[in-house]
Amino acid sequence: MENTKEEFWVKGEELVEKIKQLIHEGNVRRLIIKDEDGKVYFEIPVTFGVIGALIAPMLAAAGAVAAMVANLKIEVVRDNEPENKE
């Protein structure tokens, strides 16, 4: 299964809500949060087991980063949907 990447630019205060939205979509494998210069602040592996209690501290960390940085890029790695071959 191949993965695809997308990028979203968000203002700092929008970061946590965008992360929640992306996780809710379901086919996200990894989120990488970077600043305008490409510095990686953190990566969030989004797997079935991580969604529960482990995601809350990651969202708190994202909120702290958002308070320090004006513009952030979210790189989203998604699973491609398998094609139905009949």
C-alpha positions as CSV (number, residue, x, y, z in Angstrom):
1,M,0.0,0.0,0.0
2,E,1.4,3.4,-1.0
3,N,1.1,6.6,1.0
4,T,0.4,10.1,-0.3
5,K,1.5,13.4,1.3
6,E,-0.4,16.6,1.6
7,E,0.6,19.9,3.1
8,F,-1.5,22.5,5.0
9,W,-0.5,25.9,6.2
10,V,-2.2,27.1,9.4
11,K,-2.0,30.0,11.8
12,G,-0.7,29.0,15.2
13,E,-4.0,29.3,16.9
14,E,-5.6,27.0,14.3
15,L,-3.1,24.1,14.7
16,V,-4.9,22.0,17.4
17,E,-8.3,22.1,15.6
18,K,-6.7,21.2,12.3
19,I,-4.9,18.2,13.9
20,K,-8.2,17.0,15.4
21,Q,-10.0,17.4,12.1
22,L,-7.3,15.4,10.2
23,I,-7.2,12.6,12.8
24,H,-11.0,12.3,12.6
25,E,-10.8,11.7,8.8
26,G,-9.3,8.3,9.6
27,N,-6.8,7.5,6.8
28,V,-4.0,9.6,8.3
29,R,-0.8,7.7,9.2
30,R,1.5,10.5,10.4
31,L,1.4,14.2,11.0
32,I,4.6,16.3,10.8
33,I,4.5,19.8,12.2
34,K,7.0,22.3,10.8
35,D,7.6,26.0,10.9
36,E,8.1,28.3,7.9
37,D,11.8,27.4,7.8
38,G,11.2,23.7,7.6
39,K,12.2,23.0,11.2
40,V,10.3,20.0,12.5
41,Y,8.7,20.6,15.9
42,F,7.2,17.1,16.3
43,E,5.7,14.1,14.5
44,I,2.6,12.4,15.5
45,P,2.2,8.8,14.4
46,V,-1.5,8.3,14.0
47,T,-2.3,4.6,14.4
48,F,-5.3,2.7,15.8
49,G,-3.7,2.3,19.2
50,V,-2.5,5.9,19.6
51,I,-5.9,7.6,19.1
52,G,-7.0,7.2,22.7
53,A,-5.1,8.4,25.8
54,L,-1.8,9.1,24.0
55,I,-3.1,11.7,21.6
56,A,-4.1,14.2,24.4
57,P,-0.5,15.0,25.5
58,M,0.4,15.4,21.8
59,L,-2.4,17.9,21.3
60,A,-1.2,19.8,24.4
61,A,2.3,20.0,22.9
62,A,0.8,21.2,19.6
63,G,-0.9,24.0,21.6
64,A,2.3,25.0,23.2
65,V,4.1,25.1,19.8
66,A,1.1,27.1,18.3
67,A,1.6,29.7,21.0
68,M,5.2,30.3,20.0
69,V,5.0,30.1,16.2
70,A,2.8,32.3,13.9
71,N,2.6,30.1,10.8
72,L,3.0,26.3,10.7
73,K,3.0,23.6,8.0
74,I,1.3,20.3,8.7
75,E,2.5,17.5,6.5
76,V,0.0,14.7,6.3
77,V,0.9,11.2,5.3
78,R,-2.2,9.2,4.3
79,D,-2.9,5.6,3.3
80,N,-4.1,5.4,-0.3
81,E,-7.4,3.7,-0.6
82,P,-7.1,0.3,-2.2
83,E,-8.4,0.1,-5.7
84,N,-11.2,-2.4,-6.3
85,K,-10.1,-4.7,-9.1
86,E,-12.8,-6.9,-10.5
